[in-house]
Amino acid sequence: MNIYVLLKKTFDTEEKITVSGGAIEDDGAEFIINPYDEYAVEEAITQRDAHGGEVTVVTVGDEDSEKQLRTALAMGADKAVLINTEEDLEEGDSFTTVKILEAFFEDKEVDLILAGNVAIDEASGQVGPRLAELLGFPYVTTITNLEIQDKTVTIEKDVEGDVEILETSLPLLVTCQQGLNEPRYPSLPGIMKAKKKPLEELEIDDLDLDEDDVEAKTKTIDIYLPPEKEAGRVLEGEISDQVNELVSLLKNEKKVL
Ligand SMILES: Cc1cc2nc3c(=O)[nH]c(=O)nc-3n(C[C@H](O)[C@H](O)[C@H](O)COP(=O)(O)OP(=O)(O)OC[C@H]3O[C@@H](n4cnc5c(N)ncnc54)[C@H](O)[C@@H]3O)c2cc1C
């Protein structure tokens, strides 16, 4: 089976985000594999081990994304592809990412594509479904179990805490939800082997695309942090006085009544 994983690097969840001039400061920040993409890598390896074939991890990113790709190779993926947009594009959105991925997959034999359910930074949850639409593949989001028998695929899907069971066929795109599996940590031999595994680097030129083809369809106008949480206030005195004061505060100060 030809299995592909879409992988995005995101801020480390421990990282304290700072915003300056309407943009997120990422100088010196630690980056990780988007946690939902770790489920995708783990599932891809499991399915490959059960059915044969190979796992290729693909990212649209910059030079630094190599680190996350090498981690996926150390977990057990076979090959990695970095589509490096650093030189050609200053901005991008989901449209940009999906157009680039569509061009990448144009000449590929694909059985299964696994993506994360959502990226924990920008969280649009669009890349997987939009790519499937462009490729003409069936897709199922937020999966928590995947069984493949020949070309038939049975899937359990998380629907707000309930489970939906679906049957579909390959080629297929799925997006992975927490609970699908327990992603493994890369072992030391895995890390050593990963250094020698193939990592292909492409630019949009190599995919017969130019800047205009992938120009973002959305523009970020502003980014700001939520206001600091105010300290709570404890009301004192008779209960009836406290109730009157509370109502007055909600009405006159907070203006929610
Ligand atoms: C040239 C360029 C410049 C960009 N500049 C910025 C920027 O300045 N600031 C900023 O915050 N973002 C930037 N991005 C990121 C871009 O906005 C997002 O990657 C894109 O909109 C996806 O949306 P999302 O993060 O909400 O992903 P979601 O749709 O929530 O992601 C779901 C899943 O899709 C897959 N996926 C998402 N993104 C990628 C990817 N890049 N490669 C492979 N698989 C992926 C993963 O499996 C992920 O789990 C840039 C992208 C490009 C191409």
The ligand as an SDF file (V2000), in Angstrom:
LIG
                    3D

 53 58  0  0  0  0  0  0  0  0999 V2000
    3.8150   30.0430    2.1770 C   0  0  0  0  0  0  0  0  0  0  0  0
    3.0730   29.8350    3.4310 C   0  0  0  0  0  0  0  0  0  0  0  0
    3.1840   30.7980    4.4150 C   0  0  0  0  0  0  0  0  0  0  0  0
    2.5150   30.6330    5.6020 C   0  0  0  0  0  0  0  0  0  0  0  0
    2.6210   31.6090    6.5290 N   0  0  0  0  0  0  0  0  0  0  0  0
    2.0160   31.4680    7.6990 C   0  0  0  0  0  0  0  0  0  0  0  0
    2.1540   32.4810    8.6990 C   0  0  0  0  0  0  0  0  0  0  0  0
    2.7870   33.4900    8.4950 O   0  0  0  0  0  0  0  0  0  0  0  0
    1.5640   32.2760    9.8790 N   0  0  0  0  0  0  0  0  0  0  0  0
    0.8510   31.1640   10.1160 C   0  0  0  0  0  0  0  0  0  0  0  0
    0.3410   31.0220   11.2240 O   0  0  0  0  0  0  0  0  0  0  0  0
    0.6790   30.1910    9.1820 N   0  0  0  0  0  0  0  0  0  0  0  0
    1.2460   30.3140    7.9740 C   0  0  0  0  0  0  0  0  0  0  0  0
    1.1060   29.3210    7.0410 N   0  0  0  0  0  0  0  0  0  0  0  0
    0.3570   28.1110    7.3760 C   0  0  0  0  0  0  0  0  0  0  0  0
   -0.9630   28.0090    6.6940 C   0  0  0  0  0  0  0  0  0  0  0  0
   -1.7400   29.1200    6.9580 O   0  0  0  0  0  0  0  0  0  0  0  0
   -1.6080   26.7210    7.2100 C   0  0  0  0  0  0  0  0  0  0  0  0
   -0.7390   25.6590    7.0240 O   0  0  0  0  0  0  0  0  0  0  0  0
   -2.8260   26.3370    6.4370 C   0  0  0  0  0  0  0  0  0  0  0  0
   -3.7370   27.3740    6.4190 O   0  0  0  0  0  0  0  0  0  0  0  0
   -3.4900   25.1100    7.0990 C   0  0  0  0  0  0  0  0  0  0  0  0
   -4.4400   25.5320    8.0380 O   0  0  0  0  0  0  0  0  0  0  0  0
   -4.4290   25.0310    9.5060 P   0  0  0  0  0  0  0  0  0  0  0  0
   -3.1290   25.3120   10.1130 O   0  0  0  0  0  0  0  0  0  0  0  0
   -5.6500   25.5570   10.1400 O   0  0  0  0  0  0  0  0  0  0  0  0
   -4.4700   23.4520    9.3470 O   0  0  0  0  0  0  0  0  0  0  0  0
   -5.6580   22.4010    9.5240 P   0  0  0  0  0  0  0  0  0  0  0  0
   -6.4920   22.3730    8.2870 O   0  0  0  0  0  0  0  0  0  0  0  0
   -6.3210   22.5830   10.8460 O   0  0  0  0  0  0  0  0  0  0  0  0
   -4.7290   21.1140    9.5780 O   0  0  0  0  0  0  0  0  0  0  0  0
   -5.2860   19.8050    9.5540 C   0  0  0  0  0  0  0  0  0  0  0  0
   -4.2500   18.8450    9.0600 C   0  0  0  0  0  0  0  0  0  0  0  0
   -3.8700   19.1810    7.7280 O   0  0  0  0  0  0  0  0  0  0  0  0
   -2.4990   18.8560    7.5240 C   0  0  0  0  0  0  0  0  0  0  0  0
   -1.7320   20.0780    7.2570 N   0  0  0  0  0  0  0  0  0  0  0  0
   -2.0090   21.3540    7.6310 C   0  0  0  0  0  0  0  0  0  0  0  0
   -1.0410   22.1900    7.2090 N   0  0  0  0  0  0  0  0  0  0  0  0
   -0.1280   21.4260    6.5650 C   0  0  0  0  0  0  0  0  0  0  0  0
    1.1070   21.6740    5.9250 C   0  0  0  0  0  0  0  0  0  0  0  0
    1.6110   22.9040    5.8700 N   0  0  0  0  0  0  0  0  0  0  0  0
    1.7890   20.6430    5.3560 N   0  0  0  0  0  0  0  0  0  0  0  0
    1.2830   19.3760    5.4070 C   0  0  0  0  0  0  0  0  0  0  0  0
    0.1310   19.0700    6.0140 N   0  0  0  0  0  0  0  0  0  0  0  0
   -0.5660   20.0710    6.5770 C   0  0  0  0  0  0  0  0  0  0  0  0
   -2.0230   18.2020    8.8360 C   0  0  0  0  0  0  0  0  0  0  0  0
   -2.2450   16.8260    8.7550 O   0  0  0  0  0  0  0  0  0  0  0  0
   -2.9580   18.8350    9.8610 C   0  0  0  0  0  0  0  0  0  0  0  0
   -3.1030   18.0830   11.0360 O   0  0  0  0  0  0  0  0  0  0  0  0
    1.7280   29.4550    5.8290 C   0  0  0  0  0  0  0  0  0  0  0  0
    1.6210   28.4910    4.8210 C   0  0  0  0  0  0  0  0  0  0  0  0
    2.2870   28.6690    3.6400 C   0  0  0  0  0  0  0  0  0  0  0  0
    2.1400   27.6260    2.5910 C   0  0  0  0  0  0  0  0  0  0  0  0
  1  2  1  0
  2  3  1  0
  2 52  2  0
  3  4  2  0
  4  5  1  0
  4 50  1  0
  5  6  2  0
  6  7  1  0
  6 13  1  0
  7  8  2  0
  7  9  1  0
  9 10  1  0
 10 11  2  0
 10 12  1  0
 12 13  2  0
 13 14  1  0
 14 15  1  0
 14 50  1  0
 15 16  1  0
 16 17  1  0
 16 18  1  0
 18 19  1  0
 18 20  1  0
 20 21  1  0
 20 22  1  0
 22 23  1  0
 23 24  1  0
 24 25  2  0
 24 26  1  0
 24 27  1  0
 27 28  1  0
 28 29  2  0
 28 30  1  0
 28 31  1  0
 31 32  1  0
 32 33  1  0
 33 34  1  0
 33 48  1  0
 34 35  1  0
 35 36  1  0
 35 46  1  0
 36 37  1  0
 36 45  1  0
 37 38  2  0
 38 39  1  0
 39 40  1  0
 39 45  2  0
 40 41  1  0
 40 42  2  0
 42 43  1  0
 43 44  2  0
 44 45  1  0
 46 47  1  0
 46 48  1  0
 48 49  1  0
 50 51  2  0
 51 52  1  0
 52 53  1  0
M  END
$$$$
